[in-house]
Amino acid sequence: MKRLARLLVLLWSGSAPGANAPPWNSPLATVLDGTLKPAAGATRASFRSSATLWAAQNEFELFHLVLFGPSSGVRITLPGGTAPDGTPLALLTRLGSADTISRSEVRIFEEQPVVFTQPSSIEGTAGAWPDALVPYGSQTEVGLRKDPDGTWQEVQTTETRRDFPVSVDQNSTRTFLVEIHVPLGTPAGLYRGQLTVSATGPSLSTQVIPIDLHVRSFGLRSTSELRTNVKMEVDAICKAHGDTGSGSLGSWCPDGEARHRWARLYGRFLLDHRLTSFLADTLLTRADGSPDYDATELGFRRTYGTLMDGWDPYSRLVGAHMTTVAYPWFHASWS
């Protein structure tokens, strides 16, 4: 894997982005294949003006869209959206039919870089490397909301965390990732559509990026046949979200319910990537201080049952379920 990663970086590494950026009367952006990593430094690879993808049903496919500077007022409009001039963009549509890919199945994220002052290994280089994916535009997600009375609720919301327009500085680039999910049952064939990149400065300009999506006649299972169990440090998650106890508890999850709600949220996220996570739990005790194994198991099943059984209503992969369960409180009387 390391050799493959190094090969992909070599394919994409070279001189600085600004040095190879096209002049203003050339494209505002270029397409890069999803297998390439837009590394620190720019590219010797040929610019592509369109995206061509092949996907099975129930598969996620993606490509990178690199914006060149200097430019301002830059907007990226996805298939099914409305361009800045009011022009509606058609959905990805199968040739010769009315079959389409829903607007909600096409998402865009900015690939925000992490800057390294020195290489992290002999295969790396210093500079900015894309890491965090920041959602742009309106997206529907499941999250946890803290109500005024201090209680937490699991809710599904549609919100916009960040949105266009953006600016790109002189001699620099900004990279976005376009993700397309092909739902189960999508008819096979060639789906065509387009996205647009528009800018208001230094002058008005618009670029059309055609998209060809070849949907295959078979689908991928929602649950991987490779068993996994990814360890999560739930107390660190509680701390990151400000859900911590006071006093001697410090930066730990304040109670078992907090550990449950955050492990459930992140466990669902990993299932949408066909990964099973370790689910945190706390052993309950009776009034006399003895372990209450039955109540603990009941709470575990109530909290995580939909993830274990594959009927969670919020999963993007329909029917996705865990492949392993690491339960820490098995009692000898159950064997």
N, C-alpha and C positions, 0 to 999 in steps of 0.2 A: 504494500500500500504506500509506503514512504517513497519508493522509486516512482510509482505512478504519480503521486502528488508532485514530486519534483519535476517529472516530465511535463505535467500540465502547467506548472509555474514557468518552466523554461519556454513553453510555447507562447506564453503570454507576457514574459518579461522582456525588457529592452530599454529603450530610451524613455525620457520623461514624457508624460501624457501631453503636456503642452507642445512639445517639440513636434509631435506627430498629429496634433489636432488639425482638422481641416480649416481653411479660411472661412470667414463668415458666410460667404455665398455657397458653401458646401454644407453637407448635412450637420444638423445640430447634435446628432447622436449616432451611435453605432451599436449593432447587436453583437453580443458574444455568446457562444454556445454555453449551456449550463455546466458542462464539464470543465470549463476553464475558470480559474480564479483570477479576478482582476487585481493583480498584485501591485505592490509598490513599484513605481516605474511604469512605463507604458508598454506598447505592443509593437511587435514586428508583424503580427498577423494582419491579414487583409481585413479591412472594415467590411461589415455585412449590413446591408440595408433592409433585410427582411429576416423573419424568424421562421424556421421549419422544424416541426416537432413531430415525434411519433410517440403515441401513448396507448397503453392498454386501458380498458375500462377500470375504474377505481384506482388510477395511478395519478400521481402528481408529476407534471413536467414543468420545466422552467427555462428561462434564458435571462441573460444580463442585458441591461440597457445603459450604456455609458454616455453621459452628457458632457459636452465640451464647453469650455469657457473661452472668452468671456460671454456671458449671456445673462439676461435677467427676465423676470416674469415668465419663467419656464413652467409649462404645464404638460403633464402626460395624461392623455385621455384613453381609457381602456375600451375594448369592445363593449357595446351596450351603454356607454356613457355619452355625455353631451360635450362637444368641443367648445372652446371659449367663444367661438363665433355663433354658437347656438345650433350648430349642425349635429344631429344625432348620429352616433356610430352604430352600425348594425352589430348584432351579436355574432359570435362565431357560428356559422351556418353550414350545414352539410350540403355539398353540391347536389343539385337536382332534387332537393327536398326542403321541407320546412323545419327539420330537426336542428336544434340549436344547443349551445352550451350556455347555461345560465350566467348572467352577469355576476352573481355572487360567487361563482366558481373561479373567477379570474381576480387575482389580488396582486398588489404591488407593495414592495417594501424598499426602503433605502438601506443600502449596505454600508452602515456606518463603520469607519475604520478605527482600529486600535493601532497606535503609533509605537513602534519598538525602536529604541535607541541603539540596540545591538541585536544581532541574530539570536534567536532562541535555540538554534541548533545549526549543524553544519549544512543543513539543507535550506536554511532560511536566509533572509536578508533583512537589514534594518529598513525602517520606513513604515508606511501606513498599510495595514492589511485589513480587508473587509471582515467584519465579525458580526456585530449585532444587526438583526433585521428589524427595522422600525416600520410599523404599518403606516401606510399613507391612504388617505381617503376613508370613506365610510366602510366599516367592517363589522360583522356580527360575531360576537364572541361571548363565551361564558366566563364570568369572573365573580369575585367576592366584593360585596359592598358593605361598608360599615354604616349602620344607621345611627341617627342622633342619640339613641338610647344606649349605644355602645355594642349592640348585637351585630353579628355578621350574617349576611344573607347571600346565598348563591343565586345569581341572576344572569339572564341572557340579555345583553344589551347591544344596540347598534350605535356606534359612536365613531367619531373622527378624532384620532389622536394627533395626527399631523396631516397637512394637506398642501397642495400646490397653491400658488406658484412658489418656485425656488429660484435662487441665483447661483451661477457658477462663476468663480473667480477666474481672472486671467491666468493662463498657463496651468490650469487645473481641471479636474474632472469630478463628477459625482456619479456614483453607480447605483442603479436600482435593479431589483430582482422582480421579474414578472412570473407569477406562479399560476398554473392552470391545473385544476382538478377535473378529471373526466369521471362523472358519476357512473356507478354500476347501471347497466342497461342502456347506456348510450349507444345508438346504432353505429356500426362500423362505417368508415368512409372518410373522405377528405372534408374537413371543416375549414372555411376561409373567413377571414375577418381582417381587421386592422386596428392599430392604435395610432395616435398622433402625438407628436412632440411640437409644441408651439412656444414661441418666445416673443416678448415685446421689445427687447433691447439686445444689442444696439439698434436693431430695426425689426419690424414685424416679419416673422418668418414661421413657416409650418412645414413639418416633415411627416410624411405618412410611412408607417412601418407595416407592411403586409405580414400577416400571420397565416401560415398553413399548418393545420393540426391534423395529422393522420391518426385516426382512432382505429385501433385493431379490433379484430372480431372476438377477442378473448378478454377476460378480466382477471385482475389480481384479487386474491383473498384479502379481506380486511385484517385478518390475523395472520401474522408471520408463522411459518412452521418452525422457525428457529427460536427456541425458547430463550428468553432473556429475563433478567431481574436486575434492574439498574438501581443502585443505591442512591437515595436522596437524603441530604442532611436537612431535615424538616425544620429544625430549630433555626438554621441559617435562613431558610425561606421566611419563617415568621419574622425574624429580625429585619430582613430586607423590606418586608411589607408593613413594618411598624406594628405588628400584632404580637406584642411582648408583654410579659408580666412586669410587676413592679417589685421593688425591694430586693430581696435576696435572689429572686428569679432572674433579675437582670435582663439579658437579651435572649432568653429562652422562650419557647412557646409557653403561654401562661397556663394551659391545661390540656387535657386530652382532646377536648373538642376542637381546639385550635390546631392541634397536630392532625386531626382527622380532616378538617376542611381544606387545609393547604395541601396535604398529601393527595387528597381526592382531586383537587383542581389540577395539580401538576401531573398526577397519574393519568388523567384523561388526556392532557396535552401530549404525553408521550405515547399513549395508545394511538393517537392520530398519526404518529410517526412509526407505528408498528413496533413499539418498544413497551415492555412490561416493567413497571417500577416496583421497588420495595414500598409497601404501604405501612406507614408508621402507626403504632398502636400503644396504648397505655393500659397496664393491668389494673383493673378495678379491685377494690377491697370492700369487704363487708364491714358492718358496724364494729365487729370485734377485731378488725384488722387482718383477718385471714383473706387470702386471694379469692375473688369471685370470678372463676373461670367462665361460668355460664353467661353471666351478664356481659363480660368482656367480649366473648365470642358473638353474642347477639348484637352488640354495638358495632363490632367489626363488620358483620354481614350487612347490617343496616346502612352503614356508611359506604361500603365499597362493593356491595352486591351487584350493582348495575355494571361496574367495570369488570368484575370477575365473570359475569354471565353473558355479557355482550348485548345488553339492551339499554345502554345509557342513551337517553334521548338527545344529548348534546354532541355526540361523537360525529365527526365529519366522515369517518369510515364506518358505514352502517354495519352493525354486528360485531365490531372489533371487541375482542375480549382478551383478558390476560392469559399468558401462557404458563405462568408459574405463580404460586402464592407462597411467600415465606411468612408463616404465621408463628410468632415467638412464644405463644402461650399454650401449646398443645399439652393436654393433661393426660396422665397415664390411664385414667379411667375411660378415656375415649377410644383407646386402642382395641 
